[in-house]
Amino acid sequence: MTQEQEATVPPLVAEAVKKAAVAWVAVGDRAPVALWCVPLDGVLHVVSGPGEQSAPGLAEAATAIVTLRGDHGGRIVTWPAEVTRIAPDGEQWASVALQVAAKRLNASGSPAELVQRWSADCVLSRLAPAGPALAAGQTLPDDSLAAPPRAAAPVRQTRRPFRLHRVRRR
């Protein structure tokens, strides 16, 4: 990020990005999705694709809305992001992908093997702050914003409990 871009990023957004490990990312009118991320040089990097996290629409998006939490676990800031893809044949790929792979927990294989798999199957996205915060401090909503559970068919049918003997009523 250039000094000019750093000057336009609000201090709260810059500080939240430095400490981010999880970000809620909304693309278009889709619901936000929680994604693990790695902060590098004032921007967030997210890997999505087969074998990694699902980020619907992020690979094709030019912009997104990012929400970050604070040390207390609650939401502290929501900001617009400019989304760019880091191509495997680009000059940034070697350094950025290796740093992101080193932070990837519970991955099978070495970071170099992970980077090789990502270059073939996944998308590495860069989320850079692109304007003032949309919600922070007093402008954050007071309600929980929790979405109702999605309707789903039961996985198993509930069976009647087993009884060893019948209880007779008098």
Backbone hydrogen bonds, N-H to C=O, Kabsch-Sander energy under -0.5 kcal/mol:
donor,donor_aa,acceptor,acceptor_aa,energy
6,E,2,T,-2.4
7,A,3,Q,-1.8
8,T,4,E,-0.9
8,T,5,Q,-0.6
9,V,5,Q,-0.7
9,V,6,E,-0.6
14,A,10,P,-2.4
15,E,11,P,-2.6
16,A,12,L,-2.4
17,V,13,V,-2.5
18,K,14,A,-1.6
19,K,15,E,-1.2
20,A,16,A,-0.6
20,A,17,V,-0.9
23,A,35,L,-2.7
24,W,67,T,-2.5
25,V,23,A,-0.7
25,V,33,V,-2.6
26,A,65,I,-2.8
28,G,26,A,-0.5
30,R,27,V,-2.0
33,V,25,V,-2.2
35,L,23,A,-2.9
37,C,21,A,-2.0
38,V,45,H,-2.0
40,L,43,V,-2.6
43,V,40,L,-1.5
44,L,127,L,-2.4
45,H,38,V,-1.7
46,V,125,S,-2.4
48,S,123,V,-2.2
49,G,53,Q,-1.8
52,E,49,G,-2.2
53,Q,47,V,-0.5
55,A,53,Q,-0.5
58,L,55,A,-1.7
59,A,55,A,-0.6
60,E,57,G,-0.5
61,A,57,G,-1.1
64,A,81,A,-1.9
65,I,26,A,-2.6
66,V,64,A,-0.5
66,V,79,W,-3.0
67,T,24,W,-2.4
68,L,77,V,-2.5
70,G,74,G,-2.7
73,G,70,G,-1.6
76,I,68,L,-2.4
77,V,68,L,-1.5
78,T,135,A,-2.3
79,W,66,V,-2.8
81,A,64,A,-3.2
82,E,128,A,-3.0
83,V,62,A,-2.5
83,V,81,A,-0.6
84,T,82,E,-0.5
84,T,126,R,-2.1
86,I,124,L,-3.0
87,A,85,R,-0.8
90,G,87,A,-1.9
94,A,90,G,-0.5
96,V,92,Q,-2.5
97,A,93,W,-2.3
98,L,93,W,-0.5
98,L,94,A,-0.9
99,Q,95,S,-1.7
100,V,96,V,-2.5
101,A,97,A,-2.5
102,A,98,L,-1.7
103,K,99,Q,-0.9
103,K,100,V,-0.6
104,R,100,V,-0.6
104,R,101,A,-0.8
105,L,103,K,-0.6
107,A,104,R,-0.6
114,L,110,S,-2.4
115,V,111,P,-2.5
116,Q,112,A,-1.8
117,R,113,E,-2.1
118,W,114,L,-2.7
119,S,115,V,-2.2
120,A,116,Q,-1.0
121,D,117,R,-2.4
122,C,118,W,-1.8
123,V,48,S,-3.0
124,L,86,I,-0.5
125,S,46,V,-3.2
125,S,123,V,-0.6
126,R,84,T,-3.4
127,L,44,L,-3.4
127,L,125,S,-0.5
128,A,82,E,-2.3
128,A,126,R,-0.7
130,A,80,P,-2.5
134,L,78,T,-2.7
135,A,78,T,-1.6
137,G,76,I,-0.8
139,T,136,A,-1.9
140,L,137,G,-1.3
168,R,166,R,-0.6
